[in-house]
Amino acid sequence: MLSIHRMKLVHILGLLLVLTHGSVLSLTINVPSEQPTIQAGIDAAMTGDTVLVDDGVYTGEGNRDMDFNGKNIVLKSRGGPEVTIIDCQQAGRAFHFHSGEDSTASIQGFTIKNGRQADGIYSGGGLLCVNSSPTIIGCVFSNNVATSHFCTVYGGAVYAFGSTTRISKCIFQHNAVWDYDLWGEAWGGAIAARQSMLAIDTCLFIGNRAEHGGALFASEGSVLAVENCTFYANRTGFEYAGSTLFLGNRFTPDISTATLEKC
């Protein structure tokens, strides 16, 4: 049998583990002072932690094609999107959520630019959500693109499939999606949603373009709730293709819905 003193020691050590690694206290991991890249900061974090990123331009391996790996953490910039930039350099997208992250997983205060995703039905030039539901707040998506040869592509900046996601106080500017050969389809210059529910509020959409749905596209039972947003100079490649919004697939029956309020 354990002695009383040893039992007390085990109990104290257990409490310390809970306090340091459990839900009582969360950690803040600083990039780049503690971890060299944003992905390294994510890898070092546990659910409930915050990864705080200093001002700067983040490029290269570890700063693109990033994955939360199922952790519900907060990824936040210290100084905001004007001074904290993820530049994918047209070599991949910034983020891929696909491990069931919920709404407490969030990205806050970054510029995400020059993302590129080519020839994949799971597109999303800047950010892809598959069966995951992160929250995106205060970000700028700029000059991201999804392209294809002979393949359907979705979402120049953001593509959500089977997801419930909130996007708030973001700017989408000059994102695009297109099919080079016009054999496939290109949907949603800024945001595309399939089998998803998106709440989009207080966002600006300017100069985005696609073959269908210059700013927004939704299909396969998706629901869009759009509020307090501004749409300016978004465009499509075809007549009657919805420079602001295209609902439904041209080829199959669809029951997607959208509400736009105070836009």
SVG drawing of the C-alpha trace seen along z (x, -y; Angstrom):
<svg xmlns="http://www.w3.org/2000/svg" viewBox="-35 -48 47 50">
<polyline fill="none" stroke="black" stroke-width="0.4" points="0.0,0.0 1.1,-3.6 2.0,-5.6 -0.1,-8.6 2.7,-10.9 3.2,-9.2 -0.6,-9.3 -0.6,-13.0 2.3,-13.5 0.5,-11.6 -2.6,-13.7 -0.6,-16.9 1.1,-15.8 -2.2,-14.9 -3.6,-18.4 -0.5,-20.0 -1.0,-18.0 -4.6,-19.1 -3.7,-22.7 -0.9,-22.8 -2.4,-20.6 -6.1,-20.4 -9.0,-22.7 -8.4,-24.8 -5.5,-26.7 -4.6,-27.1 -1.3,-28.0 -0.3,-30.8 2.4,-29.7 4.2,-32.5 5.4,-32.4 8.2,-32.8 9.9,-33.4 8.9,-30.0 8.1,-28.1 9.7,-28.9 6.6,-28.5 2.9,-28.7 2.4,-25.0 5.0,-24.3 3.0,-26.5 -0.1,-24.5 1.7,-21.2 2.9,-22.3 -0.6,-23.4 -3.3,-21.4 -7.1,-21.9 -8.0,-25.2 -4.6,-26.8 -3.9,-30.0 -1.2,-30.3 -0.2,-34.0 1.7,-35.1 3.9,-38.2 3.8,-40.8 5.5,-39.7 5.2,-38.0 5.1,-34.2 6.1,-32.1 7.5,-28.6 7.1,-25.2 5.3,-25.4 3.5,-28.5 1.2,-27.1 -0.9,-23.9 -1.4,-24.2 -3.5,-21.7 -5.1,-22.0 -5.1,-18.2 -8.4,-18.1 -7.3,-20.6 -9.8,-23.2 -7.4,-26.0 -7.3,-29.8 -4.8,-30.9 -4.5,-34.7 -2.2,-37.5 -0.8,-40.0 -1.1,-43.0 -3.9,-42.3 -4.2,-41.5 -2.4,-44.7 0.9,-43.5 0.5,-39.7 0.5,-38.1 0.5,-34.5 1.9,-34.5 1.4,-31.1 3.4,-32.2 1.0,-30.3 2.5,-27.0 -0.5,-25.7 -3.4,-26.9 -3.0,-28.4 -5.2,-26.0 -7.0,-22.7 -9.5,-21.7 -10.6,-18.0 -10.5,-16.5 -13.8,-17.5 -12.7,-20.8 -15.6,-22.7 -16.5,-26.4 -14.0,-26.9 -11.2,-26.4 -10.6,-29.8 -8.4,-31.9 -8.3,-35.6 -6.6,-38.6 -4.5,-37.4 -4.1,-38.4 -4.1,-35.2 -2.8,-35.8 -1.5,-34.1 -3.0,-30.8 -3.3,-28.4 -5.0,-25.0 -5.1,-23.2 -7.0,-20.3 -8.7,-19.0 -12.4,-18.5 -11.7,-19.6 -10.6,-23.1 -10.3,-26.3 -7.4,-28.5 -6.9,-29.9 -8.8,-27.7 -10.6,-24.3 -13.1,-23.0 -14.3,-19.4 -16.6,-18.1 -15.2,-20.7 -16.6,-24.0 -13.9,-26.5 -14.6,-30.2 -12.9,-32.8 -12.7,-36.4 -11.1,-39.6 -9.1,-38.1 -8.3,-39.4 -8.3,-36.9 -6.5,-38.4 -5.5,-37.0 -6.2,-33.4 -7.2,-31.1 -8.5,-27.6 -7.9,-26.4 -8.6,-23.3 -8.1,-21.4 -11.1,-19.2 -12.3,-19.2 -14.9,-21.0 -13.4,-23.5 -14.9,-25.5 -14.0,-28.5 -11.2,-30.9 -10.6,-31.8 -12.7,-29.5 -14.5,-26.1 -16.7,-24.4 -18.0,-20.9 -20.2,-19.3 -19.3,-22.1 -21.0,-24.6 -18.8,-27.7 -19.0,-31.4 -17.0,-34.0 -17.1,-37.4 -15.5,-40.8 -13.4,-39.6 -12.4,-41.1 -12.4,-39.0 -10.6,-40.9 -9.5,-39.7 -9.9,-36.0 -10.8,-33.8 -11.8,-30.3 -11.7,-29.1 -11.5,-26.1 -8.9,-26.6 -10.5,-24.4 -14.2,-25.1 -14.8,-21.4 -15.3,-21.4 -17.1,-24.0 -15.7,-26.8 -18.0,-28.0 -17.7,-30.7 -15.0,-33.3 -14.7,-34.1 -16.6,-31.4 -18.2,-28.1 -20.4,-25.8 -21.7,-22.3 -23.8,-20.5 -22.8,-23.3 -24.3,-26.0 -22.4,-29.3 -23.1,-32.4 -21.3,-35.3 -21.5,-38.7 -19.9,-42.2 -17.7,-41.2 -16.6,-43.0 -16.5,-41.2 -14.7,-43.2 -13.4,-42.2 -13.8,-38.4 -14.6,-36.4 -15.7,-32.9 -17.5,-31.2 -20.6,-31.0 -21.1,-32.9 -18.6,-35.8 -18.6,-36.2 -20.7,-33.3 -21.9,-29.9 -24.0,-27.3 -25.4,-23.9 -26.5,-20.5 -28.7,-21.7 -26.4,-24.4 -27.8,-27.3 -26.2,-30.8 -27.1,-33.5 -25.5,-36.7 -25.8,-39.9 -24.3,-43.4 -22.1,-42.6 -21.0,-44.7 -20.6,-43.4 -18.7,-45.4 -17.4,-44.7 -17.6,-40.9 -18.1,-39.2 -18.7,-36.0 -17.7,-34.5 -21.2,-33.9 -24.5,-35.8 -27.0,-35.0 -24.3,-33.3 -24.7,-35.4 -22.0,-38.0 -22.9,-38.2 -24.6,-34.9 -25.3,-31.6 -27.6,-29.1 -27.8,-25.5 -26.1,-23.3 -27.1,-23.9 -27.3,-20.2 -29.2,-18.7 -32.2,-19.7 -31.2,-21.6 -32.7,-22.9 -30.1,-25.4 -31.3,-28.6 -29.8,-32.0 -30.9,-35.0 -29.3,-38.4 -30.0,-41.1 -28.8,-44.7 -26.4,-44.1"/>
</svg>
